[in-house]
Amino acid sequence: MNTDANASEVRALLESWSKAVVKRDVPAILAFYADDIVSFDAIGPLRFVGKAAYGKHWAECMEMCQGDMIFEVGDWHIETGGDIAFAHSLLHCGGTGPDGKTMTSWMRLTSCCRRTNGKWQIVHEHYSMPMDMTSGKVLTDLKP
């Protein structure tokens, strides 16, 4: 059952989380995740298990992007049922690398949330980028 109240709570959580990303505040980012977070990021390895492993990855990402963080989440589509919710959106993501060049691309983002003791947390994230099946190259120039 999708309730407007649950969807609003999840939307607020995800919007606050994305603001923490733009601020490059790794401890604030991690506060939105459950301890048992599992993430399939667009950057290897295949998965991250647990807040400590994912936090290390977030810190490394922030070091790669030296300038302003570009993290623009499109309109979230949110479905809730009881204490579980999932949301998906397109994401314009990137930043300035150590070489001074700004690189961005559009990605797909799915976040799954669970409410425990009245608090919503992100328990799973999946980022992906489309690829060309013939060449095996990631398609970084697609736009919605």
C-alpha positions as CSV (number, residue, x, y, z in Angstrom):
1,M,0.0,0.0,0.0
2,N,1.5,3.3,-1.1
3,T,0.6,6.1,1.3
4,D,1.3,9.7,0.6
5,A,2.8,10.1,4.0
6,N,5.3,7.3,3.5
7,A,6.2,8.5,0.1
8,S,6.7,12.0,1.4
9,E,9.0,10.8,4.2
10,V,11.1,8.8,1.8
11,R,11.3,11.7,-0.7
12,A,12.5,14.0,2.2
13,L,15.1,11.4,3.2
14,L,16.4,11.1,-0.4
15,E,16.4,14.8,-1.0
16,S,18.4,15.4,2.2
17,W,20.8,12.6,1.3
18,S,21.4,14.2,-2.1
19,K,22.1,17.6,-0.5
20,A,24.8,15.9,1.7
21,V,26.4,14.4,-1.5
22,V,26.5,17.9,-3.1
23,K,28.2,19.2,0.1
24,R,30.7,16.3,-0.1
25,D,30.0,15.5,3.5
26,V,30.8,11.8,3.8
27,P,29.7,11.4,7.5
28,A,26.3,13.1,6.6
29,I,25.9,10.9,3.6
30,L,26.5,7.7,5.6
31,A,24.0,8.8,8.2
32,F,21.2,8.0,5.7
33,Y,22.3,4.3,5.2
34,A,21.5,1.3,7.3
35,D,24.5,-0.5,8.7
36,D,23.8,-3.5,6.4
37,I,23.6,-1.3,3.2
38,V,24.4,-3.2,0.0
39,S,25.3,-1.1,-3.0
40,F,25.9,-1.9,-6.7
41,D,27.7,1.2,-7.8
42,A,28.6,2.2,-11.3
43,I,32.3,2.1,-10.2
44,G,33.8,-1.3,-9.2
45,P,33.8,-3.6,-7.4
46,L,30.6,-5.5,-8.2
47,R,29.1,-4.6,-4.8
48,F,29.8,-2.9,-1.5
49,V,28.5,-4.6,1.7
50,G,28.2,-2.6,4.9
51,K,28.4,1.0,5.8
52,A,32.2,1.0,6.5
53,A,33.0,-0.4,3.0
54,Y,30.6,1.9,1.3
55,G,31.9,4.9,3.3
56,K,35.4,4.2,2.1
57,H,34.1,4.2,-1.4
58,W,32.3,7.5,-1.0
59,A,35.4,9.1,0.5
60,E,37.5,7.9,-2.5
61,C,34.8,9.3,-4.9
62,M,35.0,12.7,-3.2
63,E,38.8,12.7,-3.6
64,M,38.5,11.9,-7.4
65,C,36.1,14.9,-7.8
66,Q,38.1,17.9,-6.6
67,G,35.8,20.7,-7.6
68,D,32.1,21.3,-7.2
69,M,30.1,18.1,-7.0
70,I,27.4,17.7,-9.7
71,F,24.7,15.4,-8.3
72,E,21.3,16.4,-9.8
73,V,18.6,13.9,-9.2
74,G,15.6,14.0,-11.5
75,D,12.1,13.4,-10.4
76,W,12.0,10.5,-8.0
77,H,9.4,7.8,-8.6
78,I,8.6,6.3,-5.2
79,E,6.6,3.3,-4.2
80,T,6.0,2.3,-0.6
81,G,4.4,-0.7,1.1
82,G,4.5,-1.0,4.9
83,D,8.0,-0.4,6.0
84,I,9.7,-0.9,2.6
85,A,10.0,1.6,-0.2
86,F,11.8,1.8,-3.5
87,A,12.6,4.9,-5.6
88,H,14.2,5.4,-8.9
89,S,15.4,8.3,-11.0
90,L,17.8,9.5,-13.5
91,L,20.9,11.2,-12.1
92,H,23.2,13.8,-13.6
93,C,26.5,13.1,-11.9
94,G,30.1,14.3,-12.1
95,G,32.7,16.7,-11.0
96,T,36.1,18.2,-11.6
97,G,38.9,15.7,-11.6
98,P,42.5,16.2,-10.4
99,D,43.3,17.3,-14.0
100,G,40.9,20.2,-13.7
101,K,38.5,18.8,-16.3
102,T,34.8,18.6,-15.4
103,M,33.2,15.3,-16.5
104,T,29.5,14.4,-16.1
105,S,27.1,11.8,-17.4
106,W,23.6,10.7,-16.9
107,M,23.1,7.5,-14.8
108,R,20.2,5.4,-13.5
109,L,19.7,5.3,-9.8
110,T,17.5,3.0,-7.7
111,S,17.3,3.3,-3.9
112,C,15.6,0.9,-1.6
113,C,14.6,2.0,1.9
114,R,13.4,0.3,5.0
115,R,11.7,1.8,8.1
116,T,13.1,0.5,11.3
117,N,11.9,1.8,14.7
118,G,10.1,4.6,12.8
119,K,13.1,5.8,10.9
120,W,13.6,5.4,7.1
121,Q,17.1,4.4,6.0
122,I,18.6,3.4,2.6
123,V,19.3,-0.3,2.6
124,H,20.2,-0.8,-1.1
125,E,21.4,1.5,-3.9
126,H,22.0,0.6,-7.5
127,Y,23.7,3.0,-9.9
128,S,24.1,2.0,-13.6
129,M,25.2,3.4,-16.9
130,P,24.0,2.0,-20.2
131,M,26.5,0.4,-22.5
132,D,26.8,-0.4,-26.1
133,M,26.5,-4.2,-26.5
134,T,28.6,-4.3,-29.6
135,S,31.7,-2.4,-28.4
136,G,31.3,-2.9,-24.6
137,K,31.8,0.8,-24.1
138,V,29.8,2.7,-21.5
139,L,27.6,5.4,-23.1
140,T,28.4,8.5,-21.1
141,D,26.9,11.0,-23.6
142,L,23.2,10.0,-23.4
143,K,20.7,12.5,-22.2
144,P,17.1,12.2,-21.0
